[in-house]
Amino acid sequence: MSLGTNGFADKIIFRRNLSSTNLLARKLAVAGAEEGTVVVAKSQRAGRGRLGREWASPRGGLWFSIVLRPNISVAQSSGIVFVFSLAVAETLHGKYGLKARTKWPNDVLVGNKKICGILVETNSTGASINFSVVGVGLNANFRPESLPLPLRNVATSMEQELSRKVQLKKLLRAILDRVEKRYCQFLRQGISELLSEWKTYSGFLNHEVKVTDGSSSVHGLAVDVDEKGALILQLKDGTTKRVLVGDLFLSVDSSLINVPP
Ligand code: BTN
């Protein structure tokens, strides 16, 4: 079924319930699915998050994955997450009037609460990519109370922010449209310009943050994200530190001040 994007997501597979859209998309990719194949589920039994975490996926959310076959190196694939988080932030802001902010490495926030997470899983041989599956989990038509307890205070949803439900098909079409534009830009021009635009939506740059990798944490001022996708922190002693993997937490008194164009 086509959603009317310009050919990018012509093949869209809808399922009522899946273990994970990323898993089905990956199976399809292994079996030769074309770039742009999309898998959407109304709910997921075993939604997958970053770093092996579970992703709560009740009905009402927009849970989908897309197969990409970019002709780029594995090193360059760190840019894919920015394509998607920028596309989601632009859609939430441009089409729904929400003050969406990107948060390194893979989140979109509204009012300091997570509304969307992105999971990029890349299958490669040596330095070349066979395919990437990009999963997008967007809290749309449910209230945060539908999420497991630990998430309720740190997550929000479109329904919560807009006090109404949204049409999921329209939302998906709008996101895929932005994704297609940003993905083409990324393949044509590289990461530089796209990353600059991503930064205009950032809700953490120039703020004091804590970054944890599970075993240790580091505090500092988030000063930049470089073209390899690393977070650059300025530490108290004036030195800088590049962080490649971790979870970023804003200091409690941080306010999100960057205003997107
Ligand atoms: C994260 O923030 O940890 C990333 C979450 C990604 C969740 C989405 S929901 C659709 C797709 N299918 C999955 O199993 N995970 C991604």
Residues whose N, C-alpha, C, O or C-beta is under 5 A from the ligand:
A	BS01	BTN	S20 T21 N22 A46 G47 R48 G49 R50 W55 W63 F64 S65 G117 I118 L119 G135 V136 G137
